[in-house]
Amino acid sequence: MNKLEVLQNAKQLVAQIRLEKDSLKESARELSSYAEKDGAIPEVLSKKLINGLQGITSLQQQFISNYTEVMDSDEIPDELTVMEENLATKKEELTKGVYVRAAAEFMGLTTDDDNVADLLDSYKAEVRLDEVRAMTPEEVADNYQKYVDFMEALSEDDASLRISYIYRLDEFFPAELLASVIILRNIKSGNEEDAALLAARAFAGELDPDYFVYENADSIEE
């Protein structure tokens, strides 16, 4: 399963855990009633409590396994509500991820052609990674699909397949820039770690509107 599938499974497990907890609360009230009366605890109730606890324990173990996998962290909050909030934030990040990473990689592109470099910089300035945090996944997809297509065209080795990207990109980028990607091949990818860091900072809301002015696209520093 990919992380989005694991995350969805975690959400279902939380719902099951809450149902089991509600059932366990009812059994606990029955237990309390027998304890107050100093009465013997029925075997059926004992089994119900034991099975309920075992069921919740099993579900929680599965949930925690899913949670740590999705969050890439062994830190486990004490409250399910907090974990749900963390998962909701992560879901948005994962949904936006492919688009934002492509945009961040676009920011790191380089070329030895000065004219193309100037043109490329003018389009990098339009990326607006500082707005990512406030955008919905749908808005990110609408605004950043062109960067996904651009990066795919750049990495495509088959010339005939590269040509097909012209129809997806010509309304967003000028012919000179597309020629550099599809025919001349004089644009190069930047450092992957720098792109990953820039994407992470965009998700964290750590970029202000002037970030492109002071960020070096070839070397993103924390």
C-alpha positions in Angstrom: 0.0 0.0 0.0 1.1 3.5 -0.7 1.1 6.1 2.1 -2.3 7.5 1.2 -3.8 4.0 1.4 -2.1 3.4 4.7 -3.5 6.7 6.0 -7.0 5.8 4.9 -6.7 2.5 6.7 -5.5 4.3 9.8 -8.7 6.5 9.7 -10.9 3.4 9.5 -9.0 1.9 12.5 -9.7 5.0 14.6 -13.4 4.7 13.9 -13.3 1.0 15.0 -11.3 1.9 18.1 -13.9 4.4 19.1 -16.8 2.0 18.6 -14.9 -0.6 20.7 -14.3 2.0 23.4 -18.0 2.9 23.6 -18.8 -0.8 24.0 -16.2 -1.2 26.6 -17.5 1.8 28.5 -20.9 0.2 28.7 -19.4 -3.1 30.0 -17.3 -1.1 32.5 -20.5 0.5 33.8 -22.0 -2.9 34.3 -18.8 -4.0 36.1 -19.0 -1.0 38.4 -22.6 -1.8 39.2 -21.7 -5.3 40.3 -18.7 -4.0 42.3 -20.8 -1.5 44.2 -23.3 -4.2 45.2 -20.5 -6.6 46.1 -22.0 -9.0 43.7 -20.3 -11.8 41.7 -19.2 -10.7 38.2 -21.0 -12.8 35.6 -18.8 -14.9 33.3 -20.4 -13.4 30.2 -19.5 -9.9 31.4 -15.9 -10.9 32.2 -15.4 -12.4 28.8 -17.0 -9.3 27.2 -14.5 -7.1 29.1 -11.5 -9.2 28.2 -12.5 -9.5 24.6 -13.1 -5.8 24.4 -9.7 -4.9 25.8 -8.0 -7.4 23.6 -9.8 -6.0 20.6 -8.9 -2.4 21.4 -5.3 -3.4 22.0 -5.1 -5.2 18.6 -6.7 -2.3 16.8 -4.4 0.3 18.5 -1.3 -1.7 17.6 -2.4 -1.7 13.9 -3.3 2.0 14.1 0.0 2.9 15.7 1.9 0.9 13.0 0.0 2.8 10.3 0.4 6.1 12.0 4.2 5.8 12.4 4.5 4.6 8.8 2.6 7.6 7.4 4.2 10.2 9.7 7.8 8.8 9.3 8.1 9.2 13.1 8.1 7.0 16.2 6.6 9.8 18.3 3.1 8.8 19.4 0.8 11.5 20.9 -1.4 10.5 23.9 -4.7 11.5 22.3 -6.4 10.0 19.2 -7.7 13.4 18.3 -4.2 14.8 18.0 -3.1 11.9 15.9 -6.2 12.4 13.6 -5.2 16.0 13.2 -1.7 15.1 12.4 -2.9 12.5 9.8 -5.2 15.1 8.2 -2.3 17.5 7.8 -0.2 14.7 6.4 -3.0 13.6 4.0 -3.0 17.2 2.5 0.7 17.1 2.2 0.7 13.7 0.5 -2.1 14.8 -1.9 -0.2 18.0 -2.8 3.2 16.3 -2.7 3.8 15.2 -6.3 2.9 18.7 -7.5 4.9 20.7 -5.0 8.0 18.5 -5.4 7.8 19.0 -9.2 7.5 22.8 -8.6 10.5 22.7 -6.2 12.5 20.7 -8.7 11.6 23.3 -11.4 13.1 26.0 -9.1 16.4 24.1 -9.2 16.8 23.8 -12.9 20.0 25.2 -14.4 21.4 25.9 -17.9 24.6 27.2 -19.4 22.7 29.3 -22.0 22.4 32.8 -20.5 19.3 33.7 -22.5 17.5 30.5 -21.5 18.7 31.1 -17.9 17.1 34.5 -17.8 13.9 33.1 -19.3 13.9 30.2 -16.9 14.3 32.6 -13.9 11.3 34.6 -15.0 9.2 31.5 -14.9 10.7 30.4 -11.6 9.5 33.6 -10.1 5.9 32.7 -11.0 5.9 29.4 -9.1 4.7 31.0 -5.8 5.7 28.2 -3.5 5.0 30.5 -0.6 1.3 30.1 -1.3 1.3 26.3 -1.1 0.2 26.0 2.6 -2.9 28.1 2.0 -4.0 26.2 -1.2 -6.3 23.3 -1.3 -5.0 20.1 -3.0 -7.3 20.9 -5.9 -5.8 24.4 -6.3 -2.3 22.9 -6.1 -3.1 20.4 -8.9 -4.6 23.1 -11.1 -1.7 25.5 -10.6 1.2 23.1 -10.6 0.4 20.4 -13.1 2.4 22.2 -15.7 5.6 21.8 -13.5 4.9 18.0 -13.3 4.6 17.9 -17.1 7.7 20.0 -17.5 9.8 17.8 -15.3 8.5 14.7 -16.9 9.4 16.1 -20.4 12.9 16.9 -19.0 13.5 13.4 -17.7 12.0 11.6 -20.8 14.7 9.9 -22.9 12.5 9.1 -25.8 12.5 12.0 -28.3 9.1 11.1 -29.8 7.5 10.9 -26.3 9.0 14.3 -25.4 7.3 15.9 -28.4 3.9 14.9 -27.0 4.5 17.2 -24.1 4.5 20.3 -26.3 0.7 20.0 -26.5 0.5 20.1 -22.7 3.0 22.8 -22.1 2.7 25.3 -25.0 0.0 27.4 -23.3 2.2 27.8 -20.2 5.8 28.2 -21.5 7.3 30.0 -24.5 8.6 28.1 -27.5 12.3 28.9 -26.7 12.0 27.3 -23.3 10.2 24.2 -24.7 12.8 23.8 -27.4 15.5 23.8 -24.7 13.7 21.0 -22.9 12.4 18.9 -25.8 15.0 19.4 -28.6 18.2 21.1 -27.4 18.3 19.4 -24.0 20.3 22.2 -22.5 18.4 22.5 -19.2 19.6 20.3 -16.3 18.0 19.2 -13.1 19.3 20.6 -9.9 20.1 19.0 -6.6 17.4 16.6 -5.4 18.0 17.3 -1.7 17.7 21.0 -2.2 14.4 20.5 -4.0 13.1 18.2 -1.2 14.1 20.8 1.4 12.4 23.6 -0.5 9.2 21.6 -0.8 9.3 20.8 2.9 9.7 24.5 3.7 6.8 25.3 1.4 4.6 22.8 3.3 5.7 24.2 6.6 4.8 27.7 5.6 8.4 28.9 6.1 8.6 30.8 2.8 7.5 34.5 2.6 6.5 36.3 -0.6 10.0 37.4 -1.3 11.6 34.0 -1.0 12.6 33.8 -4.6 14.6 37.1 -4.3 16.8 35.8 -1.6 16.8 32.0 -2.2 19.6 30.6 -4.4 17.8 28.1 -6.6 21.0 26.1 -6.8 21.7 25.9 -3.1 18.7 26.1 -0.7 19.9 26.8 2.8 17.9 26.3 6.0 
